[in-house]
Amino acid sequence: MVELTWRDAGRRRAGTAPGAAGRARARLWSSLGVLAALVLAAVAVPALVGGESVRYDSIRLPPGPAHPFGTDSGGRDLLVQSLAGLRISLLVAATSALVSTVLGSLVGAVAGALGGWPDRLLMRLVDTVNSVPHLLLGIVIVALYRGSLPAVVLSIALTHWTTVARIVRSEVLSLRQRPYVDAAIAGGSSRWRILVRHLLPAVVPQAALSAVLLVPHAVWHETALSFLGLGLPPHLASIGTILGDGREAVLLGAWWIVLFPSVLLVVTTLAVSGLAATWRDRVVPRRRSELAL
């Protein structure tokens, strides 16, 4: 019978057994490595190569030594175009996730701190936004200002803040029962001071985690809008616009125009998701039922 030490029991209870900890570290470093390599390539390669002009003598060339990803319908190197599009997609997704997290955190914190009718009113607003399909609402917002980068960012941010608001509200409702909040109330602190001084700093890790988890979803949302022709303007090509341009090329046999950008998008999403999952396991505590085992 294997004898366990006190440290092993603590690790098992916290969900950090040696095997699980090793897998978590491997997932963290692999995700960080892949994401760092992709971001560095997306920033450096287009900057070094510069903007490519249309070349009619090299339209839809298959992958080869000169062009590892082939060329697109404009004769441009697809690898450079994909990396430039990935940079724009990540920029739009990160900005949208940040705006969405800030908006959701403010709504959730105010609803949880005030309670009563403000809480009910804000939560009904959340339910109203959730009742409309996010993609449909995003299409309506983008259609009003077609080809505008701020419109794409707002369309993603205004349709994804509700999840953050619910998470932050539940965390604030839990924090309101803590002894230090009761001590602050007994000391004469106002609700606003308690919210700013005690509640908001405590929900920062949850809000930051929500922002990281929103990035992959925002990338796919922007890609879908650009694929439908409602996303970014032509001079800000993203992965979605490349895939949209490649729809007709597939019928002509140029399968690489869709395949390689799609693979790049999936790898980026998996890297960000792996990083977010590792962060979630460290930030979010286990359920009490699991801790009691």
C-alpha positions in Angstrom: 0.0 0.0 0.0 1.4 3.4 -1.0 2.0 5.8 1.8 1.0 9.4 1.1 2.6 12.4 2.7 0.8 15.4 4.0 2.1 17.4 1.0 0.6 14.8 -1.4 -2.7 15.1 0.3 -2.7 18.8 0.0 -1.8 18.6 -3.6 -4.6 16.2 -4.3 -7.1 18.3 -2.4 -6.1 21.4 -4.4 -6.2 19.6 -7.7 -2.5 19.9 -8.2 -1.3 16.3 -8.1 2.2 15.8 -9.6 0.9 14.3 -12.8 -1.7 17.0 -13.3 0.8 19.7 -12.4 3.2 18.4 -15.0 0.5 18.3 -17.7 -0.7 21.8 -16.8 2.9 23.1 -17.1 3.4 21.4 -20.4 0.1 22.8 -21.7 1.0 26.3 -20.5 4.5 26.4 -22.1 3.4 24.8 -25.3 0.5 27.3 -25.6 2.8 30.2 -24.8 5.4 29.0 -27.3 3.0 28.5 -30.1 1.2 31.8 -29.5 4.4 33.8 -29.1 5.8 32.3 -32.3 2.6 33.1 -34.2 2.4 36.7 -32.9 6.1 37.3 -33.6 5.7 36.0 -37.1 2.5 38.0 -37.7 4.2 41.2 -36.6 7.7 40.7 -38.1 7.1 39.0 -41.5 4.6 41.5 -43.0 6.7 44.4 -41.7 9.8 43.0 -43.3 8.2 42.0 -46.6 6.0 45.1 -46.8 2.8 45.4 -48.8 2.6 43.2 -51.9 1.1 44.4 -55.1 -1.1 42.4 -57.4 0.9 40.2 -59.8 -1.1 38.7 -62.6 1.7 36.4 -63.7 1.6 34.4 -60.5 -2.2 34.1 -59.8 -3.2 31.0 -57.7 0.1 29.2 -57.8 0.2 26.0 -55.7 2.4 25.7 -52.7 6.1 25.3 -53.6 9.6 26.4 -52.5 9.1 30.0 -53.6 5.6 30.3 -52.0 5.1 27.7 -49.1 1.4 28.5 -48.8 1.0 29.3 -52.6 -0.4 32.5 -53.9 -3.9 34.0 -53.8 -6.2 35.2 -56.6 -4.1 38.4 -56.7 -0.8 36.7 -57.1 0.3 37.7 -53.6 2.2 35.3 -51.3 -0.5 33.6 -49.2 1.9 33.1 -46.2 2.5 36.8 -45.9 -1.1 37.6 -46.5 -2.2 35.0 -43.9 0.2 36.4 -41.2 -0.9 39.9 -41.9 -4.5 38.9 -41.7 -3.8 37.0 -38.4 -2.3 40.2 -37.0 -5.4 42.2 -37.8 -7.7 39.4 -36.5 -5.9 39.2 -33.2 -5.8 43.0 -32.8 -9.6 43.2 -33.4 -10.3 40.3 -31.1 -8.1 41.6 -28.2 -9.6 45.1 -28.4 -13.1 43.7 -28.6 -12.4 41.4 -25.6 -11.0 44.3 -23.6 -14.0 46.6 -24.3 -16.4 43.7 -23.6 -14.7 42.8 -20.3 -14.7 46.4 -19.1 -18.4 46.9 -20.0 -19.4 43.6 -18.5 -17.4 44.1 -15.3 -19.0 47.6 -14.7 -22.5 46.3 -15.2 -22.0 43.2 -13.1 -20.2 45.0 -10.3 -22.9 47.7 -10.1 -25.7 45.2 -10.2 -24.2 43.0 -7.5 -23.2 45.9 -5.3 -26.5 47.9 -5.4 -29.0 45.0 -5.5 -32.7 45.7 -5.5 -34.3 47.2 -8.5 -31.0 48.2 -10.2 -29.9 44.6 -10.1 -33.2 43.4 -11.5 -33.2 46.0 -14.2 -29.6 45.3 -15.3 -30.1 41.6 -15.3 -33.2 41.9 -17.5 -31.1 44.0 -19.9 -28.6 41.1 -19.9 -31.4 38.6 -20.6 -32.7 40.8 -23.5 -29.3 41.0 -25.2 -28.8 37.2 -24.7 -32.2 36.5 -26.3 -30.9 37.8 -29.7 -28.4 35.7 -31.6 -25.0 37.3 -31.3 -24.1 36.9 -34.9 -27.4 38.4 -36.1 -27.0 41.4 -33.7 -23.4 41.8 -34.8 -24.5 41.8 -38.5 -27.1 44.5 -37.8 -24.5 46.7 -36.0 -21.9 46.3 -38.7 -24.4 46.8 -41.5 -25.0 50.3 -40.2 -21.4 51.3 -40.6 -20.1 48.8 -43.2 -16.3 48.6 -43.7 -15.5 50.4 -40.4 -13.0 49.0 -38.0 -14.7 50.5 -34.9 -18.0 49.1 -36.0 -16.6 45.6 -36.1 -15.0 46.0 -32.6 -18.3 47.4 -31.2 -20.3 44.6 -32.8 -18.3 42.0 -31.0 -18.0 43.8 -27.7 -21.7 44.7 -27.5 -22.7 41.1 -28.0 -20.3 39.4 -25.6 -20.3 41.5 -22.4 -23.3 39.7 -20.9 -21.3 36.6 -19.8 -18.7 38.7 -18.1 -21.5 40.7 -16.4 -23.0 37.5 -14.9 -19.7 36.2 -13.7 -18.7 39.5 -12.1 -22.2 39.9 -10.5 -22.1 36.4 -8.9 -18.6 37.1 -7.6 -19.7 40.4 -6.1 -22.7 38.8 -4.5 -20.4 36.3 -2.9 -17.9 38.9 -1.7 -20.7 41.0 -0.1 -21.0 38.3 2.5 -17.3 38.4 3.5 -16.4 39.7 7.0 -14.1 42.5 5.7 -17.1 44.0 3.8 -19.2 43.9 6.9 -16.4 45.6 8.8 -16.2 48.3 6.1 -20.0 48.9 6.4 -19.7 49.1 10.2 -17.0 51.6 9.8 -19.2 53.9 7.8 -18.0 53.3 4.2 -20.4 54.1 1.5 -21.5 51.6 -1.2 -19.4 53.4 -3.8 -16.3 53.2 -1.6 -16.8 49.5 -0.9 -17.3 48.8 -4.6 -14.2 50.7 -5.6 -12.0 49.8 -2.7 -12.9 46.2 -1.9 -15.2 44.5 -4.6 -13.7 45.6 -7.9 -10.0 44.7 -7.0 -11.3 41.3 -5.9 -13.0 40.5 -9.2 -10.0 41.6 -11.4 -8.7 38.0 -11.8 -12.1 36.7 -12.9 -12.5 39.6 -15.3 -9.0 39.2 -16.8 -9.7 35.5 -17.2 -13.0 36.3 -19.0 -11.1 38.6 -21.3 -8.6 35.9 -22.3 -11.5 33.4 -22.8 -13.2 35.9 -25.1 -10.3 36.3 -27.4 -10.7 33.0 -29.4 -14.5 33.5 -29.7 -13.9 37.1 -30.8 -11.5 35.9 -33.5 -14.1 33.5 -34.9 -16.8 36.2 -34.7 -14.7 38.7 -36.6 -13.8 35.9 -39.1 -17.4 35.1 -39.7 -18.3 38.8 -40.3 -15.5 39.3 -42.7 -16.3 36.0 -44.5 -19.8 37.3 -45.0 -18.4 40.5 -46.5 -19.6 42.7 -43.6 -16.3 43.0 -41.7 -13.2 45.0 -42.3 -12.4 47.2 -45.3 -10.2 45.7 -48.1 -7.0 47.5 -46.9 -7.3 45.8 -43.5 -7.4 42.2 -44.7 -8.0 39.6 -42.0 -8.3 35.8 -42.0 -12.0 36.2 -42.6 -11.5 38.3 -45.7 -8.9 35.9 -47.1 -11.3 33.0 -46.6 -14.1 35.0 -48.2 -11.9 35.7 -51.3 -11.0 32.1 -51.5 -14.5 30.7 -51.8 -14.6 31.0 -55.6 -10.9 30.0 -55.9 -11.8 26.6 -54.3 -14.1 25.9 -57.3 -11.2 26.6 -59.6 -9.0 24.1 -57.7 -7.1 26.5 -55.5 -7.8 24.7 -52.3 -4.7 26.1 -50.5 -6.2 29.6 -50.4 -8.8 28.3 -47.9 -6.8 25.4 -46.2 -3.7 27.2 -44.9 -5.4 30.3 -43.4 -8.0 28.0 -41.8 -5.2 25.9 -40.2 -3.5 29.0 -39.0 -6.7 30.2 -37.5 -7.4 26.9 -35.7 -3.8 26.7 -34.3 -4.0 30.2 -33.0 -7.4 29.5 -31.4 -6.1 26.3 -29.7 -3.0 28.1 -28.4 -5.1 30.9 -26.8 -7.6 28.4 -25.5 -4.9 26.3 -23.9 -3.4 29.4 -22.2 -6.8 30.5 -21.0 -7.6 26.9 -19.7 -4.4 26.8 -17.7 -5.0 30.3 -16.3 -8.6 29.2 -15.4 -7.3 26.2 -13.5 -5.0 28.4 -11.4 -7.4 31.3 -10.8 -10.8 29.7 -10.4 -10.9 27.5 -7.2 -12.3 24.1 -7.2 -15.9 23.5 -6.2 -16.5 23.0 -2.5 -17.9 19.5 -3.2 -14.6 18.6 -4.8 -12.5 20.1 -2.0 -14.4 18.1 0.6 -13.4 14.8 -1.0 
